[in-house]
Amino acid sequence: MRERWRLLNLGPLDGIVIQNIYEAVAWSISRGLAPNTIILCYPSHPYVCIGIHQLIELEIDTDYCSSHGIPIIRRQVGGGAVYLDDKQQFYQLVIHIDHPIAKKTIPEFYKTILRSIVNFYRSYGLQAEYKPINLSLIHI
């Protein structure tokens, strides 16, 4: 049976807008107001994004960012600090918690989701392959 998903191809966006869109889409999907969604976008200007649990002073050279006009944006999910700019294409899948994909184990979830990405790269002649995540780095 085919599912209805939504594709939002948003192009270049400000970093704060990108983070807010992810939050708004997740909120609307969790309440049944929108279907599962794939978001495509990229930063219009460079920024640094830091995970919710990180300490900015320990992760980021704030003086460098300030002197180069690079904003630092905290996201509402975990993960490491990253530098982002317009040479990167973002994709995000926002899936309702009751969807069968969301019920998979972490390794099976990534294997399922990343299969399409591997096939996409292969379609361009790139030698892509799926490598499982390092579960020793994840605290469950």
DRENTORKOL-3810 file (N, C-alpha, C; in nm, 4 decimals):
REM DRENTORKOL-3810
@n.u->0.0831; n.v->-0.1179; n.w->0.0000; ca.u->0.0000; ca.v->0.0000; ca.w->0.0000; c.u->0.0884; c.v->0.1255; c.w->0.0000
@n.u->0.0584; n.v->0.2180; n.w->-0.0859; ca.u->0.1357; ca.v->0.3423; ca.w->-0.0956; c.u->0.0935; c.v->0.4387; c.w->0.0142
@n.u->0.1908; n.v->0.5088; n.w->0.0650; ca.u->0.1655; ca.v->0.6076; ca.w->0.1689; c.u->0.1697; c.v->0.7480; c.w->0.1101
@n.u->0.1044; n.v->0.8385; n.w->0.1772; ca.u->0.1100; ca.v->0.9789; ca.w->0.1387; c.u->0.2167; c.v->1.0471; c.w->0.2247
@n.u->0.3181; n.v->1.1011; n.w->0.1594; ca.u->0.4228; ca.v->1.1787; ca.w->0.2261; c.u->0.4229; c.v->1.3178; c.w->0.1641
@n.u->0.4765; n.v->1.4100; n.w->0.2356; ca.u->0.4878; ca.v->1.5465; ca.w->0.1854; c.u->0.6349; c.v->1.5774; c.w->0.1608
@n.u->0.6649; n.v->1.6459; n.w->0.0505; ca.u->0.7997; ca.v->1.6928; ca.w->0.0198; c.u->0.7998; c.v->1.8447; c.w->0.0266
@n.u->0.8882; n.v->1.8985; n.w->0.1108; ca.u->0.9078; ca.v->2.0429; ca.w->0.1185; c.u->1.0469; c.v->2.0730; c.w->0.0639
@n.u->1.0537; n.v->2.1242; n.w->-0.0573; ca.u->1.1810; ca.v->2.1623; ca.w->-0.1190; c.u->1.1930; c.v->2.3129; c.w->-0.1030
@n.u->1.2656; n.v->2.3559; n.w->0.0003; ca.u->1.2614; ca.v->2.4946; ca.w->0.0442; c.u->1.3766; c.v->2.5816; c.w->-0.0046
@n.u->1.4795; n.v->2.5199; n.w->-0.0644; ca.u->1.5910; ca.v->2.6001; ca.w->-0.1138; c.u->1.6734; c.v->2.6602; c.w->-0.0021
@n.u->1.7375; n.v->2.7773; n.w->-0.0286; ca.u->1.8243; ca.v->2.8391; ca.w->0.0722; c.u->1.7432; c.v->2.9084; c.w->0.1815
@n.u->1.7850; n.v->2.8859; n.w->0.3069; ca.u->1.7170; ca.v->2.9466; ca.w->0.4208; c.u->1.8179; c.v->2.9898; c.w->0.5262
@n.u->1.7801; n.v->3.0855; n.w->0.6060; ca.u->1.8584; ca.v->3.1272; ca.w->0.7208; c.u->1.8617; c.v->3.0123; c.w->0.8227
@n.u->1.9720; n.v->2.9985; n.w->0.8942; ca.u->1.9883; ca.v->2.8887; ca.w->0.9888; c.u->1.8796; c.v->2.8813; c.w->1.0939
@n.u->1.8398; n.v->2.9934; n.w->1.1473; ca.u->1.7350; ca.v->2.9932; ca.w->1.2504; c.u->1.6028; c.v->2.9483; c.w->1.1912
@n.u->1.5770; n.v->2.9874; n.w->1.0666; ca.u->1.4540; ca.v->2.9453; ca.w->0.9984; c.u->1.4568; c.v->2.7941; c.w->0.9769
@n.u->1.5718; n.v->2.7418; n.w->0.9349; ca.u->1.5842; ca.v->2.5971; ca.w->0.9140; c.u->1.5479; c.v->2.5222; c.w->1.0424
@n.u->1.6070; n.v->2.5608; n.w->1.1536; ca.u->1.5809; ca.v->2.4920; ca.w->1.2801; c.u->1.4340; c.v->2.5049; c.w->1.3218
@n.u->1.3754; n.v->2.6206; n.w->1.2996; ca.u->1.2349; ca.v->2.6402; ca.w->1.3351; c.u->1.1409; c.v->2.5595; c.w->1.2466
@n.u->1.1750; n.v->2.5473; n.w->1.1190; ca.u->1.0914; ca.v->2.4663; ca.w->1.0301; c.u->1.0905; c.v->2.3214; c.w->1.0759
@n.u->1.2081; n.v->2.2678; n.w->1.1098; ca.u->1.2129; ca.v->2.1294; ca.w->1.1587; c.u->1.1213; c.v->2.1115; c.w->1.2792
@n.u->1.1274; n.v->2.2061; n.w->1.3725; ca.u->1.0450; ca.v->2.1978; ca.w->1.4935; c.u->0.8959; c.v->2.2075; c.w->1.4594
@n.u->0.8602; n.v->2.3004; n.w->1.3724; ca.u->0.7195; ca.v->2.3197; ca.w->1.3369; c.u->0.6627; c.v->2.1984; c.w->1.2640
@n.u->0.7411; n.v->2.1410; n.w->1.1745; ca.u->0.6955; ca.v->2.0227; ca.w->1.1017; c.u->0.6757; c.v->1.9062; c.w->1.1982
@n.u->0.7721; n.v->1.8855; n.w->1.2885; ca.u->0.7591; ca.v->1.7769; ca.w->1.3869; c.u->0.6355; c.v->1.7977; c.w->1.4740
@n.u->0.6122; n.v->1.9203; n.w->1.5160; ca.u->0.4949; ca.v->1.9511; ca.w->1.5987; c.u->0.3663; c.v->1.9163; c.w->1.5234
@n.u->0.3576; n.v->1.9579; n.w->1.3961; ca.u->0.2337; ca.v->1.9344; ca.w->1.3206; c.u->0.2134; c.v->1.7860; c.w->1.2898
@n.u->0.3206; n.v->1.7139; n.w->1.2644; ca.u->0.3080; ca.v->1.5692; ca.w->1.2385; c.u->0.2670; c.v->1.4964; c.w->1.3661
@n.u->0.3248; n.v->1.5339; n.w->1.4779; ca.u->0.2926; ca.v->1.4654; ca.w->1.6041; c.u->0.1459; c.v->1.4830; c.w->1.6423
@n.u->0.0835; n.v->1.5880; n.w->1.5953; ca.u->-0.0568; ca.v->1.6139; ca.w->1.6259; c.u->-0.1516; c.v->1.5690; c.w->1.5143
@n.u->-0.0954; n.v->1.5015; n.w->1.4138; ca.u->-0.1783; ca.v->1.4510; ca.w->1.3044; c.u->-0.2252; c.v->1.5573; c.w->1.2079
@n.u->-0.1627; n.v->1.6734; n.w->1.2084; ca.u->-0.2037; ca.v->1.7828; ca.w->1.1208; c.u->-0.1329; c.v->1.7812; c.w->0.9863
@n.u->-0.0294; n.v->1.7000; n.w->0.9735; ca.u->0.0471; ca.v->1.6930; ca.w->0.8492; c.u->0.0976; c.v->1.5494; c.w->0.8322
@n.u->0.1197; n.v->1.5082; n.w->0.7071; ca.u->0.1730; ca.v->1.3740; ca.w->0.6833; c.u->0.3235; c.v->1.3691; c.w->0.7107
@n.u->0.3784; n.v->1.2491; n.w->0.7158; ca.u->0.5237; ca.v->1.2334; ca.w->0.7238; c.u->0.5852; c.v->1.3191; c.w->0.6139
@n.u->0.6995; n.v->1.3783; n.w->0.6441; ca.u->0.7534; ca.v->1.4830; ca.w->0.5564; c.u->0.9023; c.v->1.4656; c.w->0.5328
@n.u->0.9429; n.v->1.4910; n.w->0.4098; ca.u->1.0842; ca.v->1.5018; ca.w->0.3733; c.u->1.1098; c.v->1.6496; c.w->0.3454
@n.u->1.2102; n.v->1.7047; n.w->0.4140; ca.u->1.2440; ca.v->1.8457; ca.w->0.3974; c.u->1.3797; c.v->1.8552; c.w->0.3273
@n.u->1.3860; n.v->1.9333; n.w->0.2211; ca.u->1.5111; ca.v->1.9628; ca.w->0.1514; c.u->1.5373; c.v->2.1121; c.w->0.1620
@n.u->1.6586; n.v->2.1485; n.w->0.2030; ca.u->1.6970; ca.v->2.2885; ca.w->0.2095; c.u->1.8478; c.v->2.2979; c.w->0.2278
@n.u->1.8990; n.v->2.4191; n.w->0.2269; ca.u->2.0402; ca.v->2.4413; ca.w->0.2558; c.u->2.0564; c.v->2.5823; c.w->0.3111
@n.u->2.1636; n.v->2.6043; n.w->0.3875; ca.u->2.1822; ca.v->2.7350; ca.w->0.4499; c.u->2.2108; c.v->2.8448; c.w->0.3474
@n.u->2.1455; n.v->2.9575; n.w->0.3645; ca.u->2.1737; ca.v->3.0718; ca.w->0.2782; c.u->2.3033; c.v->3.1406; c.w->0.3212
@n.u->2.3382; n.v->3.1272; n.w->0.4494; ca.u->2.4607; ca.v->3.1863; ca.w->0.5050; c.u->2.5203; c.v->3.0872; c.w->0.6046
@n.u->2.6514; n.v->3.0898; n.w->0.6220; ca.u->2.7146; ca.v->2.9982; ca.w->0.7181; c.u->2.6627; c.v->3.0197; c.w->0.8612
@n.u->2.6578; n.v->2.9097; n.w->0.9352; ca.u->2.6291; ca.v->2.9165; ca.w->1.0780; c.u->2.6829; c.v->2.7919; c.w->1.1460
@n.u->2.6917; n.v->2.7979; n.w->1.2765; ca.u->2.7307; ca.v->2.6831; ca.w->1.3569; c.u->2.6066; c.v->2.6389; c.w->1.4326
@n.u->2.5817; n.v->2.5094; n.w->1.4323; ca.u->2.4658; ca.v->2.4546; ca.w->1.5019; c.u->2.5165; c.v->2.3622; c.w->1.6128
@n.u->2.4626; n.v->2.3801; n.w->1.7309; ca.u->2.5096; ca.v->2.3056; ca.w->1.8472; c.u->2.3927; c.v->2.2287; c.w->1.9097
@n.u->2.4210; n.v->2.1066; n.w->1.9560; ca.u->2.3184; ca.v->2.0226; ca.w->2.0165; c.u->2.2680; c.v->2.0765; c.w->2.1492
@n.u->2.1506; n.v->2.0353; n.w->2.1869; ca.u->2.0836; ca.v->2.0881; ca.w->2.3054; c.u->2.1624; c.v->2.0677; c.w->2.4347
@n.u->2.2397; n.v->1.9602; n.w->2.4443; ca.u->2.3098; ca.v->1.9293; ca.w->2.5693; c.u->2.4549; c.v->1.9777; c.w->2.5724
@n.u->2.5010; n.v->2.0403; n.w->2.4673; ca.u->2.6404; ca.v->2.0831; ca.w->2.4630; c.u->2.6608; c.v->2.2184; c.w->2.5301
@n.u->2.7812; n.v->2.2383; n.w->2.5819; ca.u->2.8201; ca.v->2.3675; ca.w->2.6391; c.u->2.8963; c.v->2.4450; c.w->2.5322
@n.u->2.8402; n.v->2.5565; n.w->2.4904; ca.u->2.8972; ca.v->2.6344; ca.w->2.3809; c.u->3.0444; c.v->2.6655; c.w->2.4069
@n.u->3.0778; n.v->2.7064; n.w->2.5285; ca.u->3.2152; ca.v->2.7471; ca.w->2.5610; c.u->3.3156; c.v->2.6336; c.w->2.5413
@n.u->3.2701; n.v->2.5101; n.w->2.5559; ca.u->3.3600; ca.v->2.3947; ca.w->2.5422; c.u->3.3680; c.v->2.3424; c.w->2.3989
@n.u->3.2728; n.v->2.3785; n.w->2.3161; ca.u->3.2629; ca.v->2.3213; ca.w->2.1819; c.u->3.2998; c.v->2.4179; c.w->2.0700
@n.u->3.2798; n.v->2.5463; n.w->2.0923; ca.u->3.2870; ca.v->2.6447; ca.w->1.9838; c.u->3.3878; c.v->2.7545; c.w->2.0177
@n.u->3.4624; n.v->2.7970; n.w->1.9168; ca.u->3.5472; ca.v->2.9140; ca.w->1.9305; c.u->3.4573; c.v->3.0358; c.w->1.9054
@n.u->3.3961; n.v->3.0844; n.w->2.0125; ca.u->3.2974; ca.v->3.1916; ca.w->1.9992; c.u->3.3591; c.v->3.3221; c.w->1.9502
@n.u->3.4845; n.v->3.3485; n.w->1.9875; ca.u->3.5505; ca.v->3.4703; ca.w->1.9395; c.u->3.5663; c.v->3.4664; c.w->1.7879
@n.u->3.6066; n.v->3.3501; n.w->1.7346; ca.u->3.6224; ca.v->3.3349; ca.w->1.5903; c.u->3.4875; c.v->3.3565; c.w->1.5206
@n.u->3.3847; n.v->3.2892; n.w->1.5713; ca.u->3.2525; ca.v->3.3029; ca.w->1.5098; c.u->3.2061; c.v->3.4479; c.w->1.5122
@n.u->3.2245; n.v->3.5133; n.w->1.6240; ca.u->3.1822; ca.v->3.6526; ca.w->1.6366; c.u->3.2576; c.v->3.7433; c.w->1.5394
@n.u->3.3886; n.v->3.7260; n.w->1.5317; ca.u->3.4686; ca.v->3.8130; ca.w->1.4446; c.u->3.4445; c.v->3.7865; c.w->1.2959
@n.u->3.3904; n.v->3.6689; n.w->1.2623; ca.u->3.3615; ca.v->3.6352; ca.w->1.1225; c.u->3.2115; c.v->3.6398; c.w->1.0900
@n.u->3.1319; n.v->3.6891; n.w->1.1836; ca.u->2.9881; ca.v->3.7029; ca.w->1.1586; c.u->2.9161; c.v->3.5707; c.w->1.1420
@n.u->2.9631; n.v->3.4660; n.w->1.2102; ca.u->2.9014; ca.v->3.3335; ca.w->1.2002; c.u->2.8129; c.v->3.3122; c.w->1.3222
@n.u->2.6807; n.v->3.3103; n.w->1.3030; ca.u->2.5923; ca.v->3.2898; ca.w->1.4182; c.u->2.6031; c.v->3.1470; c.w->1.4728
@n.u->2.5749; n.v->3.1339; n.w->1.6014; ca.u->2.5706; ca.v->3.0045; ca.w->1.6684; c.u->2.4254; c.v->2.9796; c.w->1.7072
@n.u->2.3709; n.v->2.8684; n.w->1.6603; ca.u->2.2297; ca.v->2.8367; ca.w->1.6833; c.u->2.2204; c.v->2.7038; c.w->1.7573
@n.u->2.1449; n.v->2.7033; n.w->1.8663; ca.u->2.1232; ca.v->2.5790; ca.w->1.9403; c.u->1.9972; c.v->2.5115; c.w->1.8869
@n.u->2.0112; n.v->2.3820; n.w->1.8559; ca.u->1.8942; ca.v->2.3059; ca.w->1.8104; c.u->1.8327; c.v->2.2320; c.w->1.9288
@n.u->1.7097; n.v->2.1889; n.w->1.9137; ca.u->1.6350; ca.v->2.1238; ca.w->2.0205; c.u->1.6564; c.v->1.9728; c.w->2.0269
@n.u->1.7499; n.v->1.9222; n.w->1.9496; ca.u->1.7860; ca.v->1.7800; ca.w->1.9556; c.u->1.9350; c.v->1.7702; c.w->1.9854
@n.u->1.9795; n.v->1.6513; n.w->2.0174; ca.u->2.1185; ca.v->1.6302; ca.w->2.0529; c.u->2.2104; c.v->1.6263; c.w->1.9327
@n.u->2.3291; n.v->1.5749; n.w->1.9558; ca.u->2.4296; ca.v->1.5664; ca.w->1.8515; c.u->2.5385; c.v->1.6695; c.w->1.8723
@n.u->2.6395; n.v->1.6594; n.w->1.7895; ca.u->2.7572; ca.v->1.7440; ca.w->1.8027; c.u->2.7438; c.v->1.8780; c.w->1.7339
@n.u->2.8407; n.v->1.9627; n.w->1.7629; ca.u->2.8482; ca.v->2.0940; ca.w->1.6995; c.u->2.8944; c.v->2.0764; c.w->1.5548
@n.u->2.8322; n.v->2.1500; n.w->1.4632; ca.u->2.8671; ca.v->2.1417; ca.w->1.3215; c.u->2.8677; c.v->2.2797; c.w->1.2580
@n.u->2.9592; n.v->2.2977; n.w->1.1620; ca.u->2.9625; ca.v->2.4179; ca.w->1.0792; c.u->2.8823; c.v->2.3866; c.w->0.9542
@n.u->2.7929; n.v->2.4766; n.w->0.9149; ca.u->2.7051; ca.v->2.4542; ca.w->0.8001; c.u->2.7109; c.v->2.5749; c.w->0.7078
@n.u->2.7104; n.v->2.5467; n.w->0.5755; ca.u->2.7100; ca.v->2.6563; ca.w->0.4789; c.u->2.6357; c.v->2.6146; c.w->0.3533
@n.u->2.6366; n.v->2.7031; n.w->0.2531; ca.u->2.5561; ca.v->2.6804; ca.w->0.1331; c.u->2.6111; c.v->2.5734; c.w->0.0389
@n.u->2.7183; n.v->2.5082; n.w->0.0778; ca.u->2.7720; ca.v->2.3987; ca.w->-0.0040; c.u->2.7206; c.v->2.2630; c.w->0.0442
@n.u->2.6231; n.v->2.2653; n.w->0.1319; ca.u->2.5655; ca.v->2.1435; ca.w->0.1874; c.u->2.4157; c.v->2.1396; c.w->0.1587
@n.u->2.3686; n.v->2.0241; n.w->0.1159; ca.u->2.2249; ca.v->2.0028; ca.w->0.0971; c.u->2.1736; c.v->1.9279; c.w->0.2194
@n.u->2.0722; n.v->1.9798; n.w->0.2838; ca.u->2.0120; ca.v->1.9120; ca.w->0.3987; c.u->1.8931; c.v->1.8302; c.w->0.3518
@n.u->1.8740; n.v->1.7176; n.w->0.4152; ca.u->1.7470; ca.v->1.6472; ca.w->0.4026; c.u->1.7101; c.v->1.5990; c.w->0.5409
@n.u->1.5857; n.v->1.6098; n.w->0.5718; ca.u->1.5382; ca.v->1.5629; ca.w->0.7011; c.u->1.4078; c.v->1.4905; c.w->0.6792
@n.u->1.3986; n.v->1.3748; n.w->0.7421; ca.u->1.2750; ca.v->1.2987; ca.w->0.7407; c.u->1.2097; c.v->1.3165; c.w->0.8765
@n.u->1.0865; n.v->1.3621; n.w->0.8747; ca.u->1.0115; ca.v->1.3788; ca.w->0.9978; c.u->0.8961; c.v->1.2795; c.w->0.9909
@n.u->0.9014; n.v->1.1829; n.w->1.0822; ca.u->0.8114; ca.v->1.0674; ca.w->1.0769; c.u->0.7322; c.v->1.0580; c.w->1.2072
@n.u->0.6025; n.v->1.0348; n.w->1.1948; ca.u->0.5186; ca.v->1.0188; ca.w->1.3136; c.u->0.5669; c.v->0.9000; c.w->1.3958
@n.u->0.5626; n.v->0.9135; n.w->1.5254; ca.u->0.6154; ca.v->0.8113; ca.w->1.6160; c.u->0.5443; c.v->0.6764; c.w->1.6011
@n.u->0.4220; n.v->0.6764; n.w->1.5508; ca.u->0.3480; ca.v->0.5513; ca.w->1.5322; c.u->0.3753; c.v->0.4832; c.w->1.3989
@n.u->0.4545; n.v->0.5447; n.w->1.3132; ca.u->0.4863; ca.v->0.4850; ca.w->1.1830; c.u->0.5736; c.v->0.3612; c.w->1.2037
@n.u->0.5551; n.v->0.2566; n.w->1.1234; ca.u->0.6359; ca.v->0.1343; ca.w->1.1399; c.u->0.7871; c.v->0.1587; c.w->1.1345
@n.u->0.8322; n.v->0.2527; n.w->1.0546; ca.u->0.9769; ca.v->0.2818; ca.w->1.0488; c.u->1.0260; c.v->0.3308; c.w->1.1852
@n.u->0.9460; n.v->0.4124; n.w->1.2527; ca.u->0.9857; ca.v->0.4669; ca.w->1.3823; c.u->0.9892; c.v->0.3605; c.w->1.4916
@n.u->0.9252; n.v->0.2480; n.w->1.4680; ca.u->0.9210; ca.v->0.1394; ca.w->1.5675; c.u->1.0418; c.v->0.0469; c.w->1.5567
@n.u->1.1238; n.v->0.0645; n.w->1.4544; ca.u->1.2399; ca.v->-0.0229; ca.w->1.4342; c.u->1.3475; c.v->0.0043; c.w->1.5387
@n.u->1.4365; n.v->-0.0918; n.w->1.5549; ca.u->1.5535; ca.v->-0.0683; ca.w->1.6397; c.u->1.6384; c.v->0.0403; c.w->1.5736
@n.u->1.7267; n.v->0.1009; n.w->1.6489; ca.u->1.8113; ca.v->0.2072; ca.w->1.5930; c.u->1.8897; c.v->0.1579; c.w->1.4714
@n.u->1.9575; n.v->0.0415; n.w->1.4786; ca.u->2.0311; ca.v->-0.0045; ca.w->1.3596; c.u->1.9400; c.v->-0.0310; c.w->1.2395
@n.u->1.8231; n.v->-0.0897; n.w->1.2612; ca.u->1.7317; ca.v->-0.1177; ca.w->1.1502; c.u->1.6700; c.v->0.0104; c.w->1.0949
@n.u->1.6449; n.v->0.1064; n.w->1.1808; ca.u->1.5925; ca.v->0.2352; ca.w->1.1363; c.u->1.6889; c.v->0.2999; c.w->1.0369
@n.u->1.8161; n.v->0.3112; n.w->1.0769; ca.u->1.9154; ca.v->0.3739; ca.w->0.9892; c.u->1.9372; c.v->0.2942; c.w->0.8618
@n.u->1.9399; n.v->0.1631; n.w->0.8723; ca.u->1.9590; ca.v->0.0799; ca.w->0.7536; c.u->1.8447; c.v->0.1022; c.w->0.6542
@n.u->1.7225; n.v->0.1101; n.w->0.7049; ca.u->1.6051; ca.v->0.1318; ca.w->0.6192; c.u->1.6082; c.v->0.2700; c.w->0.5554
@n.u->1.6296; n.v->0.3719; n.w->0.6363; ca.u->1.6264; ca.v->0.5097; ca.w->0.5880; c.u->1.7407; c.v->0.5380; c.w->0.4904
@n.u->1.8591; n.v->0.4901; n.w->0.5219; ca.u->1.9765; ca.v->0.5243; ca.w->0.4407; c.u->1.9890; c.v->0.4413; c.w->0.3126
@n.u->1.9070; n.v->0.3392; n.w->0.2987; ca.u->1.9083; ca.v->0.2596; ca.w->0.1749; c.u->1.8798; c.v->0.3489; c.w->0.0534
@n.u->1.7845; n.v->0.4375; n.w->0.0651; ca.u->1.7514; ca.v->0.5284; ca.w->-0.0459; c.u->1.8649; c.v->0.6245; c.w->-0.0761
@n.u->1.9328; n.v->0.6718; n.w->0.0271; ca.u->2.0439; ca.v->0.7650; ca.w->0.0071; c.u->2.1590; c.v->0.6952; c.w->-0.0641
@n.u->2.1902; n.v->0.5732; n.w->-0.0229; ca.u->2.2954; ca.v->0.4954; ca.w->-0.0898; c.u->2.2597; c.v->0.4756; c.w->-0.2367
@n.u->2.1356; n.v->0.4384; n.w->-0.2643; ca.u->2.0933; ca.v->0.4179; ca.w->-0.4030; c.u->2.0999; c.v->0.5467; c.w->-0.4837
@n.u->2.0682; n.v->0.6587; n.w->-0.4224; ca.u->2.0782; ca.v->0.7882; ca.w->-0.4899; c.u->2.2225; c.v->0.8145; c.w->-0.5329
@n.u->2.3165; n.v->0.7985; n.w->-0.4400; ca.u->2.4577; ca.v->0.8206; ca.w->-0.4734; c.u->2.5045; c.v->0.7232; c.w->-0.5815
@n.u->2.4628; n.v->0.5997; n.w->-0.5720; ca.u->2.5012; ca.v->0.5001; ca.w->-0.6736; c.u->2.4473; c.v->0.5379; c.w->-0.8116
@n.u->2.3293; n.v->0.5998; n.w->-0.8151; ca.u->2.2705; ca.v->0.6384; ca.w->-0.9444; c.u->2.3567; c.v->0.7419; c.w->-1.0160
@n.u->2.4432; n.v->0.8108; n.w->-0.9425; ca.u->2.5375; ca.v->0.9064; ca.w->-0.9999; c.u->2.6749; c.v->0.8444; c.w->-1.0216
@n.u->2.6839; n.v->0.7128; n.w->-1.0066; ca.u->2.8095; ca.v->0.6435; ca.w->-1.0310; c.u->2.9068; c.v->0.6451; c.w->-0.9148
@n.u->2.8618; n.v->0.6898; n.w->-0.7998; ca.u->2.9487; ca.v->0.6934; ca.w->-0.6819; c.u->2.9460; c.v->0.5577; c.w->-0.6113
@n.u->3.0575; n.v->0.5207; n.w->-0.5529; ca.u->3.0664; ca.v->0.3921; ca.w->-0.4843; c.u->3.0205; c.v->0.4091; c.w->-0.3399
@n.u->2.8918; n.v->0.4178; n.w->-0.3217; ca.u->2.8350; ca.v->0.4361; ca.w->-0.1884; c.u->2.7979; c.v->0.3015; c.w->-0.1286
@n.u->2.8108; n.v->0.2936; n.w->0.0032; ca.u->2.7666; ca.v->0.1743; ca.w->0.0741; c.u->2.7201; c.v->0.2140; c.w->0.2130
@n.u->2.6306; n.v->0.1340; n.w->0.2657; ca.u->2.5804; ca.v->0.1579; ca.w->0.3999; c.u->2.6772; c.v->0.0974; c.w->0.5005
@n.u->2.7115; n.v->0.1756; n.w->0.6014; ca.u->2.7928; ca.v->0.1261; ca.w->0.7130; c.u->2.7134; c.v->0.1521; c.w->0.8401
@n.u->2.6913; n.v->0.0487; n.w->0.9190; ca.u->2.6115; ca.v->0.0666; ca.w->1.0414; c.u->2.6737; c.v->0.1693; c.w->1.1358
@n.u->2.5874; n.v->0.2315; n.w->1.2139; ca.u->2.6339; ca.v->0.3285; ca.w->1.3120; c.u->2.7101; c.v->0.2564; c.w->1.4224
@n.u->2.7937; n.v->0.3315; n.w->1.4926; ca.u->2.8712; ca.v->0.2767; ca.w->1.6037; c.u->2.7862; c.v->0.2878; c.w->1.7295
@n.u->2.7213; n.v->0.1773; n.w->1.7660; ca.u->2.6289; ca.v->0.1806; ca.w->1.8800; c.u->2.6990; c.v->0.2052; c.w->2.0125
@n.u->2.8306; n.v->0.1863; n.w->2.0181; ca.u->2.9005; ca.v->0.2120; ca.w->2.1438; c.u->2.9015; c.v->0.3609; c.w->2.1768
@n.u->2.8721; n.v->0.4453; n.w->2.0782; ca.u->2.8681; ca.v->0.5898; ca.w->2.1017; c.u->2.7300; c.v->0.6386; c.w->2.1440
@n.u->2.6310; n.v->0.5501; n.w->2.1366; ca.u->2.4940; ca.v->0.5886; ca.w->2.1673; c.u->2.4569; c.v->0.5354; c.w->2.3059
@n.u->2.4051; n.v->0.6231; n.w->2.3881; ca.u->2.3628; ca.v->0.5843; ca.w->2.5225; c.u->2.2116; c.v->0.5647; c.w->2.5218
@n.u->2.1699; n.v->0.4405; n.w->2.5285; ca.u->2.0260; ca.v->0.4095; ca.w->2.5216; c.u->1.9725; c.v->0.3832; c.w->2.6613
END
